[in-house]
Amino acid sequence: MPVIGLPFYLADPDLQSIEAELGGSAETEAEILMYLRHEAGHAFNYAYRLYDTDEWRRVFGDYGRPYQDDYKPRPFSRRYVFHISGWYAQKHPDEDFAETFAVWLTPGSDWAKRYQGWGALKKLQYVEDIAKRLGRTTPSVQLAEPDFTTEEMEGTVQDHYRQRELDEKVDVELRNAFDHALEDIFWGPGEAPVNAATLVQAERQRLLSTVGHYAGVSRGVVRALVDHLAERTAALNLTLHPDDSREAAMQLASLVTVLAMNYLHTDCFFED
């Protein structure tokens, strides 16, 4: 259906505050615009049934390919544009088109220059050509009435967050597997004046956003990993010299990124 869907909490500042508290963060205005352009790409695709054409399939692939939430992206592949974090264009041909459309639609993106020499450039050129060809014609699919109304929604906000917590829960069961790595980053009990666990907690949100952004690992996996490392840092009573905070944060980010990439490509954080 040619509709644009957005997370419900973006409709109201109070709901955004709840998302920031329970979900870890809420989208910025720039990110909301990124989502809108992406969803506009889906709507354009469905309105003109582009996915049914041989031309679209030659450029983006088989629309009928199974859609999987868990996918293993190839970071920095030049066959795809980079727009939404996590290399989202690599998830499915439908998302590939929507992401390509979003980049093409972004004001001032200068996509022809930025993607020069990339395999993704032919996809952007396709979007440019098809938008000029069909953009002012009547869509073949039109909605006579709203696709889904708020009156049809029976769930509550609390139901949503309870279910999301269950869906994103990852049992890492790492026990003391990485205690030695944490002991290399921080000082031992009583050796420095600051509790090292405070640094891990302070870096939590940054790690959730940046590791998922570049590694393409699900937010639930990164959250479970960071929370585990915070718990072990506290359990070991590790400490930190304030002057070492920046170096320790960099080492912590490197550790989380390596472990996340291990999980992405091997389905586990380490090999026995």
C-alpha positions in Angstrom: 0.0 0.0 0.0 1.3 3.5 -0.8 1.3 4.8 2.7 3.9 6.4 5.0 4.3 4.8 8.4 6.2 6.2 11.3 6.7 5.2 14.9 3.7 6.3 16.9 5.8 8.1 19.6 7.0 10.7 17.0 3.5 12.2 17.0 3.7 13.7 20.4 6.5 15.3 22.6 5.3 13.4 25.7 5.5 10.1 23.9 9.0 11.0 22.6 10.1 11.6 26.2 8.8 8.1 27.1 10.7 6.6 24.1 13.9 8.4 25.2 13.5 7.0 28.7 12.4 3.4 28.0 13.9 2.9 24.5 17.3 4.5 25.3 16.9 7.5 22.9 14.4 9.2 20.6 15.1 10.3 17.0 16.3 13.8 16.2 14.6 16.0 13.7 17.2 15.1 11.1 16.6 11.4 11.7 12.8 11.8 11.4 13.3 13.5 8.0 15.5 10.5 7.0 12.7 8.1 8.0 10.1 10.2 6.1 12.2 10.2 2.9 12.7 6.4 3.3 9.0 5.8 3.7 8.2 8.0 0.8 10.4 5.7 -1.3 8.3 2.7 -0.2 5.1 4.6 -1.1 6.4 5.6 -4.5 7.5 2.0 -5.2 4.0 0.6 -4.2 2.0 3.4 -5.9 3.5 2.6 -9.3 4.1 -1.1 -8.7 7.7 -0.6 -9.7 8.7 -3.9 -7.9 6.7 -5.8 -10.5 8.7 -4.6 -13.5 11.7 -6.3 -15.1 13.7 -3.0 -15.0 13.3 -2.7 -11.2 14.3 -6.3 -10.6 17.4 -5.9 -12.8 18.6 -3.0 -10.6 17.5 -4.1 -7.1 16.8 -7.8 -7.3 13.8 -10.1 -6.5 11.1 -8.3 -4.5 9.8 -11.7 -3.5 12.9 -12.7 -1.6 12.1 -13.7 2.0 12.2 -10.7 4.3 14.3 -11.4 7.4 14.7 -9.1 10.4 18.1 -10.6 11.1 20.5 -9.9 8.2 24.3 -9.9 7.9 25.3 -6.7 6.1 28.7 -6.1 4.5 29.9 -2.8 6.0 31.0 -0.2 3.5 29.8 -2.2 0.5 29.7 0.2 -2.5 26.8 -1.7 -4.0 24.4 0.1 -1.7 23.8 3.6 -0.5 24.3 4.5 3.2 21.4 6.3 4.8 19.7 4.8 7.8 22.2 3.3 10.2 23.1 -0.4 10.2 23.6 -0.6 6.4 19.8 -0.9 6.1 19.8 -0.9 2.3 21.3 -4.4 2.4 18.3 -5.9 4.3 16.1 -6.6 1.3 15.6 -5.3 -2.3 12.6 -3.3 -1.1 14.6 -1.5 1.5 17.4 -1.0 -1.0 15.1 0.9 -3.2 13.6 3.0 -0.3 17.1 3.9 0.9 18.2 4.8 -2.6 15.1 6.9 -3.1 15.8 8.7 0.3 19.3 9.6 -0.7 18.1 10.8 -4.1 15.4 12.9 -2.4 17.7 14.5 0.3 18.2 18.2 -0.5 21.9 19.0 -1.2 23.0 15.4 -1.1 25.0 15.7 -4.3 24.6 12.0 -4.8 26.1 11.9 -8.3 29.4 13.2 -6.8 29.3 11.3 -3.5 28.6 7.9 -5.1 30.8 8.3 -8.2 32.5 5.0 -8.9 30.1 3.1 -6.7 27.9 0.2 -7.8 25.1 2.1 -6.1 25.3 4.9 -8.6 23.2 3.0 -11.2 20.5 2.6 -8.6 20.4 6.3 -7.9 20.3 7.0 -11.7 17.4 4.6 -12.0 15.5 6.5 -9.3 16.3 9.8 -11.1 15.0 8.5 -14.4 11.8 6.8 -13.0 10.9 9.8 -10.9 11.1 12.0 -14.0 9.2 9.5 -16.1 6.3 8.8 -13.6 6.4 11.5 -11.0 3.6 13.6 -12.5 1.5 10.7 -13.7 -1.5 9.1 -11.9 -0.4 6.2 -9.7 -1.7 2.8 -10.6 -2.5 2.1 -6.9 -4.5 4.5 -4.9 -6.2 4.3 -1.5 -9.9 5.2 -1.3 -9.8 5.2 2.5 -7.1 5.3 5.3 -5.1 2.1 5.5 -5.2 1.9 9.3 -6.8 4.3 11.8 -6.1 5.1 15.4 -9.6 3.8 16.3 -8.5 0.3 15.2 -5.6 0.3 17.6 -6.3 -1.8 20.7 -2.8 -1.9 22.3 -1.5 0.5 24.9 1.8 2.3 25.1 2.7 0.0 28.0 1.9 -3.1 25.9 4.2 -1.8 23.2 7.2 -1.4 25.5 6.6 -4.6 27.3 6.5 -6.5 24.0 9.5 -4.6 22.6 11.6 -5.5 25.7 10.7 -9.2 25.1 11.5 -9.0 21.4 14.9 -7.3 21.9 16.0 -9.3 24.9 19.2 -11.2 24.2 20.6 -13.6 26.7 24.4 -13.2 26.4 25.3 -15.6 29.2 29.0 -14.5 29.1 29.6 -14.8 32.8 33.3 -13.9 33.3 34.4 -14.4 29.6 35.7 -10.9 29.2 36.8 -10.0 32.7 40.5 -10.1 31.5 39.7 -7.5 28.8 38.0 -5.2 31.3 41.0 -5.6 33.6 43.3 -4.5 30.8 41.3 -1.3 30.2 40.7 -0.3 33.9 42.7 -0.3 37.1 42.1 -2.9 39.9 40.1 -2.3 43.1 41.3 0.6 45.1 44.1 1.5 42.6 42.3 4.6 41.2 39.8 7.1 42.7 36.9 6.6 40.3 34.5 3.6 40.0 35.1 2.4 36.4 31.4 1.3 36.1 30.4 4.9 35.9 32.3 5.4 32.7 30.7 2.3 31.1 27.3 3.7 32.0 28.2 7.2 30.8 29.3 5.7 27.4 26.3 3.4 27.1 24.1 5.5 24.9 27.0 6.5 22.6 28.0 2.8 22.2 24.4 1.8 21.4 24.1 4.3 18.6 27.6 4.2 17.1 28.3 0.5 17.2 24.9 -0.3 15.7 25.4 2.5 13.2 28.6 1.1 11.7 28.5 -2.6 12.5 24.9 -3.3 11.5 24.3 -5.3 14.7 20.9 -5.2 16.3 20.4 -2.7 19.1 19.2 -5.5 21.4 22.5 -7.3 21.0 24.6 -4.2 21.6 22.5 -3.3 24.6 22.8 -6.7 26.2 26.6 -6.7 25.7 27.2 -3.2 27.1 25.0 -3.9 30.1 26.9 -7.1 30.8 30.2 -5.3 30.6 28.9 -2.7 33.0 27.7 -5.3 35.4 31.1 -7.1 35.3 33.0 -3.9 35.8 31.0 -3.1 38.9 31.3 -6.7 40.2 35.1 -6.6 39.8 35.2 -3.2 41.6 37.4 -1.9 38.8 38.6 1.7 39.0 39.7 4.5 36.8 42.0 7.6 36.9 40.0 10.6 35.5 42.9 11.5 33.2 42.6 8.1 31.6 38.9 8.4 30.8 39.2 9.2 27.1 41.7 6.4 26.4 39.5 4.0 28.4 36.4 5.0 26.5 38.2 4.4 23.2 39.3 0.9 24.3 35.9 0.1 25.5 34.3 1.1 22.2 36.9 -1.0 20.4 36.1 -4.0 22.6 32.3 -3.7 22.1 32.7 -3.2 18.3 34.9 -6.3 17.9 32.6 -8.5 20.0 29.5 -7.2 18.1 31.2 -8.0 14.7 32.0 -11.5 16.0 28.3 -11.9 16.9 27.2 -10.6 13.5 29.3 -13.0 11.5 29.5 -16.1 13.8 26.3 -15.8 15.9 28.4 -15.8 19.1 30.7 -13.4 20.8 33.7 -15.7 21.0 34.7 -19.2 19.9 35.3 -21.9 22.6 
